[in-house]
Amino acid sequence: MIGNNAQLYSTTDVLDTFIYRNLRLNGDVGMSSAAGLYQSVLSTAILLFMNRLARKHNPDGALF
């Protein structure tokens, strides 16, 4: 929606758009891969923690 408007990056930029912009505009494959890996590891850790918390409170409410 915001396109490549650099004035809005400070308020609308999230990790996904940062990865996409670095790959598409800058062609920086290394930084995009590192940021994507960081996002994947962090998301997996949060998922496992929240699943454990859900299982503690309600055993039937956990994903696995």
N, CA, C and O of each residue as an XYZ file, in Angstrom:
256
protein
N       0.797     -1.180      0.000
C       0.000      0.000      0.000
C       0.854      1.264      0.000
O       0.511      2.254     -0.646
N       1.969      1.223      0.730
C       2.776      2.433      0.827
C       3.798      2.538     -0.293
O       4.358      3.607     -0.535
N       4.038      1.427     -0.975
C       5.001      1.436     -2.072
C       6.418      1.644     -1.577
O       6.796      1.125     -0.527
N       7.195      2.393     -2.320
C       8.585      2.661     -1.960
C       8.743      4.046     -1.361
O       9.743      4.714     -1.625
N       7.800      4.489     -0.575
C       7.842      5.793      0.048
C       8.733      5.721      1.284
O       8.311      5.216      2.324
N       9.956      6.220      1.177
C      10.932      6.120      2.255
C      10.535      6.927      3.483
O      11.019      6.645      4.580
N       9.686      7.902      3.332
C       9.261      8.715      4.474
C       8.412      7.912      5.448
O       8.337      8.254      6.628
N       7.779      6.861      4.977
C       6.901      6.067      5.835
C       7.590      4.860      6.462
O       6.983      4.172      7.283
N       8.838      4.587      6.100
C       9.529      3.404      6.609
C       9.635      3.415      8.133
O       9.523      2.361      8.760
N       9.844      4.560      8.727
C      10.038      4.594     10.181
C       8.788      4.162     10.940
O       8.899      3.689     12.070
N       7.608      4.311     10.356
C       6.376      3.941     11.062
C       5.730      2.670     10.521
O       4.972      2.025     11.246
N       5.995      2.292      9.297
C       5.298      1.155      8.705
C       6.189     -0.054      8.432
O       5.699     -1.103      8.013
N       7.478      0.082      8.662
C       8.393     -0.998      8.319
C       8.343     -2.109      9.360
O       8.457     -1.850     10.558
N       8.175     -3.329      8.905
C       8.249     -4.525      9.740
C       9.305     -5.430      9.126
O       9.833     -5.134      8.054
N       9.610     -6.510      9.788
C      10.692     -7.379      9.330
C      10.433     -7.956      7.944
O      11.361     -8.084      7.145
N       9.191     -8.303      7.652
C       8.873     -8.864      6.332
C       9.139     -7.869      5.207
O       9.717     -8.231      4.183
N       8.723     -6.628      5.390
C       8.953     -5.633      4.334
C      10.429     -5.270      4.244
O      10.919     -4.955      3.160
N      11.150     -5.310      5.371
C      12.588     -5.066      5.348
C      13.302     -6.123      4.515
O      14.169     -5.802      3.702
N      12.934     -7.383      4.723
C      13.549     -8.482      3.968
C      13.251     -8.338      2.483
O      14.145     -8.452      1.645
N      11.986     -8.087      2.166
C      11.581     -7.950      0.769
C      12.291     -6.772      0.100
O      12.784     -6.901     -1.020
N      12.343     -5.635      0.778
C      12.970     -4.444      0.202
C      14.470     -4.646      0.010
O      15.023     -4.236     -1.011
N      15.132     -5.274      0.983
C      16.564     -5.517      0.840
C      16.861     -6.431     -0.333
O      17.849     -6.236     -1.040
N      16.026     -7.410     -0.541
C      16.264     -8.330     -1.644
C      15.931     -7.684     -2.981
O      16.701     -7.799     -3.935
N      14.788     -7.003     -3.059
C      14.336     -6.446     -4.330
C      15.085     -5.182     -4.739
O      15.529     -5.075     -5.882
N      15.230     -4.241     -3.843
C      15.841     -2.969     -4.205
C      17.354     -2.990     -4.128
O      18.033     -2.479     -5.019
N      17.889     -3.580     -3.062
C      19.336     -3.558     -2.867
C      20.032     -4.787     -3.435
O      21.240     -4.761     -3.668
N      19.292     -5.849     -3.657
C      19.889     -7.078     -4.152
C      20.800     -7.732     -3.129
O      21.684     -8.511     -3.483
N      20.583     -7.415     -1.859
C      21.423     -7.930     -0.780
C      20.878     -9.272     -0.309
O      20.069     -9.334      0.617
N      21.323    -10.335     -0.948
C      20.832    -11.677     -0.642
C      21.277    -12.115      0.739
O      20.512    -12.767      1.449
N      22.493    -11.775      1.138
C      23.014    -12.191      2.437
C      22.223    -11.598      3.596
O      21.848    -12.317      4.521
N      21.967    -10.295      3.554
C      21.216     -9.644      4.624
C      19.778    -10.142      4.652
O      19.211    -10.336      5.728
N      19.188    -10.350      3.492
C      17.816    -10.851      3.433
C      17.726    -12.263      3.989
O      16.778    -12.589      4.703
N      18.694    -13.096      3.670
C      18.702    -14.467      4.185
C      18.914    -14.499      5.689
O      18.267    -15.270      6.397
N      19.824    -13.656      6.179
C      20.078    -13.607      7.618
C      18.849    -13.110      8.377
O      18.505    -13.661      9.422
N      18.194    -12.089      7.868
C      16.998    -11.563      8.524
C      15.861    -12.580      8.469
O      15.107    -12.718      9.432
N      15.733    -13.287      7.359
C      14.709    -14.321      7.239
C      14.955    -15.471      8.195
O      14.016    -15.998      8.791
N      16.211    -15.865      8.346
C      16.563    -16.927      9.287
C      16.273    -16.487     10.719
O      15.733    -17.260     11.510
N      16.630    -15.249     11.054
C      16.359    -14.698     12.377
C      14.858    -14.707     12.654
O      14.431    -15.084     13.745
N      14.071    -14.300     11.688
C      12.617    -14.279     11.847
C      12.076    -15.701     12.046
O      11.199    -15.914     12.884
N      12.576    -16.645     11.309
C      12.113    -18.031     11.427
C      12.449    -18.625     12.788
O      11.610    -19.285     13.400
N      13.658    -18.398     13.261
C      14.081    -18.940     14.557
C      13.279    -18.300     15.683
O      12.820    -18.993     16.591
N      13.111    -16.993     15.627
C      12.351    -16.297     16.662
C      10.885    -16.735     16.655
O      10.303    -16.953     17.718
N      10.295    -16.864     15.494
C       8.897    -17.288     15.397
C       8.709    -18.716     15.912
O       7.718    -19.004     16.583
N       9.644    -19.605     15.606
C       9.564    -20.982     16.088
C       9.687    -21.042     17.600
O       8.964    -21.793     18.255
N      10.598    -20.254     18.158
C      10.760    -20.226     19.612
C       9.492    -19.717     20.294
O       9.066    -20.280     21.303
N       8.895    -18.677     19.764
C       7.657    -18.140     20.333
C       6.530    -19.161     20.219
O       5.757    -19.341     21.160
N       6.435    -19.829     19.074
C       5.404    -20.840     18.881
C       5.542    -21.982     19.883
O       4.549    -22.401     20.478
N       6.749    -22.487     20.078
C       6.960    -23.585     21.011
C       6.668    -23.158     22.447
O       6.080    -23.920     23.215
N       7.071    -21.958     22.808
C       6.801    -21.452     24.158
C       5.302    -21.310     24.399
O       4.795    -21.745     25.433
N       4.600    -20.711     23.462
C       3.164    -20.504     23.637
C       2.405    -21.831     23.607
O       1.397    -21.978     24.298
N       2.872    -22.790     22.824
C       2.243    -24.109     22.805
C       2.413    -24.799     24.154
O       1.481    -25.426     24.658
N       3.592    -24.682     24.731
C       3.829    -25.265     26.049
C       2.949    -24.593     27.104
O       2.417    -25.256     27.994
N       2.805    -23.284     26.996
C       1.954    -22.539     27.928
C       0.489    -22.946     27.761
O      -0.227    -23.092     28.752
N       0.047    -23.128     26.541
C      -1.335    -23.548     26.291
C      -1.577    -24.958     26.824
O      -2.635    -25.241     27.385
N      -0.596    -25.838     26.646
C      -0.737    -27.213     27.134
C      -0.790    -27.245     28.659
O      -1.465    -28.095     29.239
N      -0.078    -26.318     29.313
C      -0.082    -26.265     30.766
C      -1.457    -25.868     31.298
O      -1.922    -26.416     32.297
N      -2.099    -24.923     30.633
C      -3.396    -24.449     31.090
C      -4.553    -25.328     30.616
O      -5.532    -25.511     31.339
N      -4.443    -25.861     29.422
C      -5.518    -26.701     28.867
C      -4.864    -27.737     27.951
O      -4.475    -27.393     26.835
N      -4.732    -28.971     28.376
C      -4.042    -29.982     27.567
C      -4.646    -30.198     26.185
O      -3.929    -30.559     25.252
N      -5.939    -29.987     26.038
C      -6.567    -30.155     24.725
C      -6.398    -28.934     23.830
O      -6.732    -28.995     22.646
N      -5.896    -27.845     24.358
C      -5.773    -26.610     23.581
C      -4.437    -26.451     22.873
O      -4.252    -25.488     22.129
N      -3.509    -27.364     23.083
C      -2.190    -27.266     22.476
C      -2.227    -27.772     21.029
O      -3.067    -28.594     20.664
N      -1.309    -27.270     20.229
C      -1.231    -27.704     18.839
C      -0.667    -29.113     18.728
O      -1.165    -29.933     17.956
N       0.373    -29.386     19.503
C       1.019    -30.706     19.459
C       1.584    -31.037     20.803
O       2.170    -32.105     20.980
